[in-house]
């Protein structure tokens, strides 16, 4: 997922990112493998299945939660969908998990009432397969800078069907998106949790960041553990954002 990068090298092979006025520093593992060291960057999301070496690297840099994806059978990327075997591997390594549904959610045409129902139904099937506990969250991606009233109305219609389909399931609905989308959905009771997307040019990023009403805020994509990943800041050291596991 694209985001602005404002990196500056500092002595000792340390890099810092200025985001919403906050300097977030990282140190390199090697020249092409940049691993965030900020103590609040406790979660990492990856669209590719994990390996044991990747999990070892994540634990070494202080990550406690792996966020993986739910998707339809015609995956947008091979191996994007979390399956039970991978889920067990992550939990057996002492890490917690988070999940986000995304299937072409960077295309505005995806935001219809029908797709909201279909995406929620698929998420519930995968949650059952992965023994995802009730009370944890399923986030749904809104991967664009949409801001027009008509665009927001379509996103609202999508989430209305997500909520109607998930009603009674025991799962909490989260949204990954801009500050404007987070504010719209939370204000209308259509999402409980906000995961603020990395792009600072998306509407109301800075304003929503300053409210501290987000559960997670995503950092720009970087290289760590031999792959491209997105590190995420949690809103407090003991933050609860719908993760599950040991």
C-alpha positions as CSV (number, residue, x, y, z in Angstrom):
1,X,0.0,0.0,0.0
2,X,1.6,3.3,-1.1
3,X,2.7,5.9,1.4
4,X,4.9,9.0,1.5
5,X,8.4,8.3,2.7
6,X,10.5,11.0,4.5
7,X,13.6,9.0,5.5
8,X,16.8,10.7,6.7
9,X,20.0,8.7,7.5
10,X,21.6,9.3,10.8
11,X,24.9,8.1,12.3
12,X,25.1,4.4,13.2
13,X,23.0,3.3,10.2
14,X,19.8,4.6,11.8
15,X,17.0,6.1,9.9
16,X,14.1,8.2,11.0
17,X,10.6,8.8,9.6
18,X,8.8,12.0,10.2
19,X,5.1,11.2,10.4
20,X,2.5,13.7,11.7
21,X,5.3,15.5,13.4
22,X,6.6,12.4,15.2
23,X,10.1,11.0,14.5
24,X,10.0,7.2,14.3
25,X,13.4,5.6,14.1
26,X,14.7,2.4,12.7
27,X,17.9,0.5,12.4
28,X,19.1,-1.6,9.5
29,X,19.8,-5.3,9.6
30,X,21.7,-5.0,6.4
31,X,21.8,-2.6,3.5
32,X,18.5,-3.8,1.9
33,X,16.7,-5.0,5.0
34,X,15.3,-2.1,7.1
35,X,13.7,-3.2,10.4
36,X,11.8,-0.7,12.5
37,X,12.9,-0.5,16.2
38,X,10.3,1.9,17.5
39,X,9.0,0.2,20.7
40,X,5.3,0.9,19.7
41,X,5.7,-0.7,16.3
42,X,4.5,-4.0,17.7
43,X,2.5,-5.3,14.7
44,X,3.4,-6.1,11.1
45,X,1.1,-6.8,8.2
46,X,2.2,-9.0,5.3
47,X,0.3,-10.2,2.2
48,X,2.6,-13.3,1.9
49,X,2.5,-16.4,4.0
50,X,5.0,-16.5,6.9
51,X,8.0,-18.7,7.2
52,X,9.8,-19.7,10.3
53,X,12.8,-17.5,9.6
54,X,10.4,-14.5,9.1
55,X,8.8,-15.2,12.4
56,X,12.2,-15.4,14.1
57,X,13.2,-12.1,12.6
58,X,9.9,-10.4,13.7
59,X,10.4,-11.6,17.3
60,X,14.0,-10.4,17.2
61,X,12.9,-6.9,16.4
62,X,10.1,-6.8,19.0
63,X,7.0,-7.6,16.9
64,X,4.3,-9.3,18.9
65,X,1.4,-9.5,16.3
66,X,1.3,-10.7,12.7
67,X,-1.5,-9.3,10.7
68,X,-2.5,-11.5,7.7
69,X,-5.3,-11.3,5.1
70,X,-8.6,-12.8,4.3
71,X,-9.5,-12.9,0.6
72,X,-11.8,-14.6,-1.8
73,X,-10.8,-17.8,-3.6
74,X,-9.6,-15.9,-6.6
75,X,-6.8,-14.2,-4.6
76,X,-5.4,-10.9,-5.7
77,X,-2.0,-12.3,-4.7
78,X,-0.9,-15.9,-4.5
79,X,-1.0,-17.1,-0.9
80,X,-2.6,-14.0,0.4
81,X,-5.3,-15.8,2.3
82,X,-4.5,-16.9,5.9
83,X,-5.1,-20.7,6.2
84,X,-5.3,-22.8,9.3
85,X,-1.8,-24.3,9.1
86,X,-0.2,-20.9,8.9
87,X,-2.4,-19.6,11.7
88,X,-1.2,-22.5,13.9
89,X,2.4,-21.8,13.1
90,X,2.1,-18.2,14.1
91,X,0.4,-18.9,17.4
92,X,2.8,-21.8,18.3
93,X,5.6,-19.3,17.9
94,X,4.1,-17.3,20.8
95,X,2.8,-14.5,18.5
96,X,-0.6,-12.9,18.3
97,X,-2.6,-12.4,15.2
98,X,-4.8,-9.9,13.5
99,X,-6.8,-10.2,10.2
100,X,-7.9,-7.8,7.5
101,X,-10.2,-8.6,4.6
102,X,-9.1,-7.2,1.2
103,X,-10.1,-8.1,-2.3
104,X,-9.5,-5.4,-4.8
105,X,-10.4,-2.9,-2.1
106,X,-8.2,-0.4,-3.8
107,X,-10.8,-0.2,-6.6
108,X,-13.8,2.0,-5.9
109,X,-16.1,-0.3,-7.8
110,X,-15.7,-2.8,-4.9
111,X,-17.7,-0.7,-2.6
112,X,-21.3,-1.9,-3.1
113,X,-23.8,-3.4,-0.7
114,X,-23.5,-6.7,-2.5
115,X,-19.8,-6.8,-2.1
116,X,-20.1,-5.9,1.5
117,X,-22.3,-9.0,2.1
118,X,-20.0,-11.2,0.0
119,X,-16.9,-10.0,1.7
120,X,-18.4,-10.5,5.2
121,X,-19.7,-14.0,4.4
122,X,-16.2,-15.0,3.1
123,X,-14.6,-13.5,6.2
124,X,-16.9,-15.5,8.5
125,X,-16.0,-18.8,6.7
126,X,-12.3,-18.1,7.0
127,X,-12.7,-17.1,10.7
128,X,-14.3,-20.4,11.4
129,X,-11.5,-22.3,9.5
130,X,-8.9,-20.4,11.5
131,X,-10.7,-20.8,14.9
132,X,-10.7,-17.1,15.3
133,X,-12.1,-16.4,18.7
134,X,-15.3,-14.3,19.3
135,X,-14.5,-10.9,20.5
136,X,-11.6,-10.4,18.2
137,X,-11.8,-8.2,15.1
138,X,-12.0,-8.5,11.3
139,X,-10.8,-5.3,9.6
140,X,-12.0,-4.4,6.1
141,X,-9.8,-2.4,3.8
142,X,-10.7,0.9,2.2
143,X,-7.6,1.4,0.2
144,X,-8.1,4.8,-1.4
145,X,-8.3,8.5,-0.9
146,X,-12.0,8.8,-1.6
147,X,-13.6,11.9,-0.1
148,X,-16.7,13.0,-2.2
149,X,-20.1,12.6,-0.5
150,X,-21.2,10.1,-3.2
151,X,-18.0,8.0,-2.6
152,X,-18.5,8.0,1.1
153,X,-22.1,7.0,0.7
154,X,-21.0,3.9,-1.3
155,X,-18.5,3.0,1.4
156,X,-21.2,3.4,4.1
157,X,-23.5,1.1,2.1
158,X,-20.7,-1.5,1.9
159,X,-20.2,-1.4,5.7
160,X,-23.9,-1.5,6.4
161,X,-24.0,-4.9,4.7
162,X,-20.8,-6.0,6.4
163,X,-22.4,-5.2,9.8
164,X,-25.7,-6.8,8.9
165,X,-24.0,-10.0,7.7
166,X,-21.7,-10.2,10.8
167,X,-24.5,-9.4,13.3
168,X,-24.6,-12.0,16.0
169,X,-21.2,-13.5,15.0
170,X,-19.4,-12.1,18.0
171,X,-16.7,-10.5,15.7
172,X,-15.9,-6.8,15.9
173,X,-15.8,-4.8,12.7
174,X,-12.7,-2.7,12.0
175,X,-11.8,-0.5,9.1
176,X,-8.4,0.1,7.5
177,X,-8.5,3.5,5.7
178,X,-8.0,7.2,5.8
179,X,-8.8,9.5,8.7
180,X,-11.9,10.7,6.9
181,X,-13.2,7.1,6.3
182,X,-12.5,6.1,9.9
183,X,-14.3,9.1,11.2
184,X,-17.3,8.5,8.9
185,X,-17.7,4.9,9.9
186,X,-17.1,5.2,13.6
187,X,-19.5,8.2,13.8
188,X,-22.2,6.1,12.1
189,X,-21.6,3.0,14.3
190,X,-20.4,1.0,11.3
191,X,-16.9,0.2,12.6
192,X,-15.6,-0.1,16.1
193,X,-11.9,0.0,15.4
194,X,-9.8,2.2,13.1
195,X,-6.5,1.2,11.5
196,X,-5.2,4.4,10.1
197,X,-3.6,3.8,6.7
198,X,0.0,5.0,5.9
199,X,-0.5,7.5,3.1
200,X,-0.3,10.9,4.7
201,X,-1.9,12.5,1.6
202,X,-5.2,10.7,2.2
203,X,-7.9,12.9,3.7
204,X,-7.7,13.8,7.4
205,X,-4.6,11.7,8.1
206,X,-3.0,14.3,10.4
207,X,-6.2,15.3,12.1
208,X,-7.2,11.7,12.9
209,X,-3.7,10.8,14.0
210,X,-3.9,13.7,16.5
211,X,-7.2,12.5,18.0
212,X,-5.5,9.2,19.1
213,X,-8.8,7.4,18.3
214,X,-7.0,5.0,16.1
215,X,-6.1,1.5,17.3
216,X,-3.2,1.1,14.8
217,X,-1.4,3.4,12.5
218,X,0.5,2.0,9.6
219,X,4.0,3.0,8.6
220,X,5.3,3.1,5.1
221,X,6.2,-0.2,3.4
222,X,9.8,-1.3,4.1
223,X,12.1,-4.3,3.9
224,X,12.5,-6.6,6.9
225,X,12.9,-10.4,7.3
226,X,13.6,-10.7,3.6
227,X,10.3,-9.3,2.3
228,X,8.3,-6.1,2.0
229,X,6.2,-5.5,5.1
230,X,4.2,-2.7,6.8
231,X,5.0,-2.1,10.5
232,X,2.2,-0.6,12.6
233,X,2.2,1.5,15.7
234,X,-0.2,0.4,18.5
235,X,-2.0,3.1,20.5
236,X,-0.3,2.4,23.7
237,X,2.1,-0.3,25.0
238,X,-0.8,-2.6,26.2
239,X,-3.1,-1.6,23.3
240,X,-6.0,-3.9,22.4
241,X,-6.9,-3.7,18.7
242,X,-8.8,-7.0,18.1
243,X,-5.8,-9.3,18.0
244,X,-6.0,-12.8,19.2
245,X,-3.7,-15.8,20.0
246,X,-1.6,-16.7,23.0
